[in-house]
Amino acid sequence: MSEKEKVKIASAKKMRDIMTTYYMDALTAKENNKTVAWITSGGPVEPLIAMDIIPVYPENHGAMIGASKMGEDLCTKAEDMGYSTDLCSYARADISCAVVKGGPLGGLPKPDMLICCNNICGTVLKWYEIQARYFKVPLFILDTPICHTGYTPEIAAYVRRQIKEYIRFLEQVTGRSFDHDKMKKVGQLALEGQKLWQKVLNTTASKPSPMSAFDAFFFLALIVTLRGTQTAVDFYKELVSEMEGRVAKGISSVPHEKYRLLWDNLPVWYSLKWLSNKFSDHNACLVADTYTSAWCSAIDYIDPDNFLDSMAEAYTRIYLNIGVDQMADQVLNMIKFYDVDGFVMHSNRSCKPYSFGQLDIMNIVRKKAGIPVLLLEADMVDPRNFSLSQAETRIDAFMEIIKQ
Amino acid sequence: MIKELKPFYTAVDDPAASAAAVKADNRPVIGYLCSYAPEELISAAGCHPMRLFSSKSDISLAENHLQAYCCSLIRGILEDGLAGRLDYLDGTVFPHTCDSIQRLSDIWRMNMDQAFFADVVMPAKLTTDSARDYMKTVLAKFKADLEAYSGNPITEDNLKAAIALFNRIRSNLNCIYTMKAQTPGILSGKDLFAVIKAAMIMDRKALDICLENLVLALKTAKPPKTTPKRIILSGSICDMPDLYTLIEAAGGAVVGDDLCSGQRWFEGQIPEDISPMDGLTARYTDRVVCPAKHSGNTVRGEALVSLARERQADGVVFTLLKFCDPHAFDYPYLKEFLDQETIPALHLEMDDQQINSGQMATRLETFIQML
C-alpha cells in the first residue's frame, strides 16, 4: 500500500503544535487582554502583527471545518438562516458557525475588529458586512481594484492611500499608536517568510518530488496566518532543510513517481486523503499548485526598505486579482518549471473568481503546453457538490490518457 | 395600448433594430451589462450606450467558457456574443460589478473581437474621500479611452449636454413611476416594464422625446381607480415582463422597485452646479448602492424600508437571480429589516429562462392574497 511506503514529513508535528498554540492564544485572547482581528486570507496582516493584534482567519477555519467533515452540517444551518445554497461554502460555514458556535473549535473567538481585503473576491465584502452587523464591531475594507490588464497608476494611488487609512483605523480602534520601527522588522520577517515558502515550493521541481500539493495545503497555514512573525520564519527554515534533505536522499512523496501533475484552485478539503491516494495509486504526484504559490507571488513587488507603502502593490497584484490571460501565463510557467505531464483543475463551485476562466485556461494549456487537462467538479467545503464515483471515473480516464 | 407606448415596445421587441438605426446614423454602439456603466460619457463621445439582456437562447457556446453555476444572465449574454447575435455592437464596457461579470470581462476580451473594449474598475467601497478621488480618476480614464476610440474630444459642453439629457430622462422615468404608484391603473405593469427596459436600449435623444410625450399623455389620462395590493420588487436584473402581469393577475401592482435594472438605476440626478466630471463622480459614488459595493453596513436595508414606506407598500417581492451572490448575501438581512417593520416579503428564485412560471404564479397568488 502506498501509505506504508511513504516516509513521513517530520515537520508536520511541529506545524500542528504551532497552529494549536496559535489557536489557543486566539481563543484565550480576552482573558489575556489581547485584541483579536478577523482578516481575509489575502488581507494585509503585517500591521496587525506589528500592533500585537492576534489575526484570526475565518477562511483557515473554513478549511478546518471542511477537513473535519463538518461542512455539510454548517452550510445547511446557514441555509436555514436564509443564505442560498449557491453561496461560497467558507462564508456559509462561518456565518452559521458564529451563531451556533460549531466547528472543530466550538467557534472562533469574537473579533474586536474585521479586516476585509477584496483582492481575492467580492464575496468577502458581503461576508464581512454580515459579520460586522452580527458582532457590531468596526470593519476596515482594503479595496484592491482588479488589474485586468495591469496595475494602473490610478489603482496604485488609491490603494496606497488606503494603507495609510488602515494604519489610522488600527490606531483608532486600539487606542494605541502604530510603531513604525516594529513594522519595519515585521515587514522584513514577512518578506523572509515568503521567500522561504517559495524555497519550499521550489523543492518539488526535483524528480522525484519530496512533497506533494496535498502537503503544501497543510504547510500553507503558517505563511497565511502568521506571516511577519519569527515563528513562521524559523519553521519554514526547518521545512526547507527537511525538503532539501529528502531531495538529497531521493525520498519521494509518491513512492513510484512516474507522472507529475499541477493542481489548480482551492483544495477539496474533505477529500484530501482520498484524492492523494487515488493519484498515488496511479503513480502520479501533484507536485505543485496555483493556490499555495499565491502566498509567495508578491515577493517581487515588496520593497524591503518601504514595506508598508509597497504593500499596496503586493496585495493588489495577487494571482486572483489579475486577468484570466495573465493567470494562464502563470500556469504555463508553472507547467514548464515543474515539468508536469498533466493539469488537474478543481472547478470549485464556491469560488467564482478562481473557477470562472478555468475553461479558457484549460484550452490555452491544451494548445500551448500540449498536456491533458482534467476538470474536477467539486466544492472546497460542502461535500454535497462532490460525487466521489464521478471523480474516480474521471481521474482514471485522465490517467489513461496521461499514460499513453 | 396608447400610441405613446409604441416606441418603447418596438425597442424592447427588437433591440438589434434600435442598434441598426443608431449605426445608420454613424454612431458606434457600446454595450454594457451593469447600471454603473457611465452612459453619459458614452453618449457625450457620440456613441450609443446599450444595455445588454440575454436573448434567453439555449446555452451551448458559453458552456466552453462559463460553468453552469454562473448566473444565467451572464451566460446568456456571453452565448449571444459568441453566437453572433451581438454583432451590431462596436464595443463593450465593463464597469466593476460582481465577481462573475469581473471574469466575464476577461473572457469577453479574450474571445470577442470588438473595436472597442474598456474596463471601468470603479471602487467597491464608496464611503471614503480616497474612493471618491479614485472614482474620478477612473471616469477620467474612461473618458480618455472613449476619446481615443471616437477620435473626438469630449468637450465640456458635450458632457454638460449629455448630463442634462440623462437627467431629463431620469426625471421623466421617476415621474412615470410616481404616477404609477399614485394611480396604479394608469399603466399596466407590463407597460411600465417596457418603458424602463427600452430606456436602456433606445437612442437617448429619441427616448427623451418619447418620454416627454408619454408623461404628457399620462398626465391627462383618466385611468380607472383601482386598489391593488401595493408591491415593491427587490433584486438585480429582472427581465421578466410576465412577472408584472402575474402580480396583477393576483390582485397586486408594482409601485416601486429596488432593482439594478429599475429604480436604483434611474433614481436621483447628476448635480449640474459643479463641473461635469465632478457631477459624474458624485453620481456614481453617491447613488443608491448595489450589493456588489459597500457604502455602509445597513444602507440597503434602510433604503428598502424607506422605499416601502414612501410607496405605502403592502409587501416586497424579492426577485433574485439564481447564482447571484451579492443579492443572495444581502437577502437575509433585508428580510430581517422588513420583518422588524412587519412588511411581508416573498422570495422568488429567478432564472433567465424562467421555466417554472406556473409555480411562481401560485406562490405570488398565495402571497398577495394574504396581504
Interface residues (C-beta under 8 A of the other chain):
Chain A: M81 G82 Y83 S84 D86 L87 C88 A91 N118 C121 G122 T123 L125 K126 W127 E129 I130 A132 R133 L139 I141 D143 P145 I146 H148 T149 T152 E154 I155 A157 Y158 R161 Q162 E165 G323 V324 D325 S347 R349 K352 P353 S355 F356 G357 Q358 L359 D360 N363
Chain B: N64 H65 L66 Q67 Y69 C70 H96 C98 D99 S100 Q102 R103 L104 S105 D106 I107 R109 M110 N111 D119 V121 M122 P123 A124 K125 T128 S130 A131 D133 Y134 T137 V138 K141 P291 A292 H294 N297 T298 L320 K322 F323 D325 P326 A328 F329 D330 Y331 P332 Y333 K335 E349
